[in-house]
Amino acid sequence: MKEEALHKLGYPGPSVFRPSLLLGARNDFRPQEELAKYLNKYLGFLIPKKYKPIDAAVVASAMIKIAREERNGFHIFESDEIHSINNNNYKIKY
C-alpha cells in the first residue's frame, strides 16, 4: 500500500487524507458523482458519516490545520475525521 511506503520514509509526522466523494466545481461532467450527490441530498441520513460526500474546501482546510500542528507519528484521516477537524472537535490520538 502506498501509505505504508510513505510511513517507511521516516518523516516525523506525515498525514494521509482519505476523503469520500469530493464535492466542488469540476471542469468535466462525471455522471456517477452527480448521481451520488443527488442521492445524498435525499438519502444522506442513511449514509455513515465516513462515507458522506465532502467539499474539497473542507478537506483543504483540514489539511492546513493539521500541517500547522507540531506532532509526531503517522496519521490517516478518514472523511468523518476530516469533518471533525474543521469543527474543532478532533483530538489527535498518539
C-alpha positions as CSV (number, residue, x, y, z in Angstrom):
1,M,0.0,0.0,0.0
2,K,1.3,3.5,-0.8
3,E,0.6,4.7,2.7
4,E,2.9,2.1,4.1
5,A,5.6,3.2,1.7
6,L,5.2,6.8,2.9
7,H,5.4,5.7,6.5
8,K,8.7,4.0,5.8
9,L,10.3,7.2,4.5
10,G,10.7,8.3,8.1
11,Y,9.2,11.8,8.1
12,P,8.4,13.0,11.6
13,G,4.6,13.5,11.2
14,P,3.2,12.5,7.8
15,S,-0.6,12.6,7.3
16,V,-2.8,10.9,4.7
17,F,-6.2,12.2,4.0
18,R,-8.9,9.8,2.7
19,P,-11.9,11.9,1.8
20,S,-15.0,10.2,0.5
21,L,-16.7,11.6,-2.6
22,L,-15.2,15.1,-3.2
23,L,-17.7,17.9,-3.9
24,G,-16.8,21.1,-5.7
25,A,-16.5,22.7,-9.1
26,R,-15.3,20.4,-11.9
27,N,-14.3,21.1,-15.4
28,D,-15.7,17.8,-16.6
29,F,-19.0,16.0,-16.1
30,R,-19.0,12.9,-14.0
31,P,-22.4,11.2,-14.1
32,Q,-21.7,8.8,-11.2
33,E,-20.7,11.7,-9.0
34,E,-23.8,13.7,-10.0
35,L,-26.0,10.7,-9.1
36,A,-24.2,10.3,-5.8
37,K,-24.8,13.9,-4.9
38,Y,-28.4,13.7,-5.9
39,L,-29.0,10.6,-3.8
40,N,-27.1,12.1,-0.8
41,K,-29.5,15.0,-0.9
42,Y,-32.5,12.8,-0.2
43,L,-30.9,9.7,1.4
44,G,-27.9,11.2,3.2
45,F,-29.3,10.4,6.6
46,L,-28.8,6.7,5.8
47,I,-25.1,7.1,4.9
48,P,-22.5,6.7,7.6
49,K,-20.5,9.9,8.1
50,K,-17.3,8.2,7.0
51,Y,-18.8,7.8,3.5
52,K,-20.7,11.0,3.1
53,P,-19.6,13.4,0.3
54,I,-17.3,16.1,1.5
55,D,-16.5,19.5,0.0
56,A,-12.9,19.9,-1.4
57,A,-12.6,23.2,0.6
58,V,-13.3,21.3,3.8
59,V,-10.6,18.8,3.0
60,A,-8.1,21.6,2.2
61,S,-8.9,23.4,5.4
62,A,-8.4,20.3,7.5
63,M,-5.0,19.7,5.7
64,I,-3.9,23.2,6.6
65,K,-4.9,22.8,10.2
66,I,-3.1,19.5,10.6
67,A,0.0,20.8,8.8
68,R,0.3,23.7,11.3
69,E,0.4,21.3,14.2
70,E,3.6,20.0,15.6
71,R,3.2,16.3,16.1
72,N,4.9,13.0,15.5
73,G,3.7,9.8,14.1
74,F,1.9,8.6,11.0
75,H,-1.8,9.6,10.8
76,I,-4.5,8.6,8.4
77,F,-7.6,10.8,8.4
78,E,-10.9,9.4,7.0
79,S,-13.7,11.6,5.8
80,D,-15.5,11.6,9.2
81,E,-12.3,12.7,10.9
82,I,-11.8,15.4,8.3
83,H,-15.2,16.9,9.2
84,S,-14.3,16.8,12.9
85,I,-11.0,18.6,12.3
86,N,-12.9,21.5,10.8
87,N,-15.4,21.5,13.6
88,N,-12.6,21.8,16.2
89,N,-13.8,18.5,17.7
90,Y,-10.8,16.4,16.8
91,K,-8.1,15.3,19.2
92,I,-5.2,13.5,17.5
93,K,-4.6,10.1,19.0
94,Y,-0.9,9.5,19.5
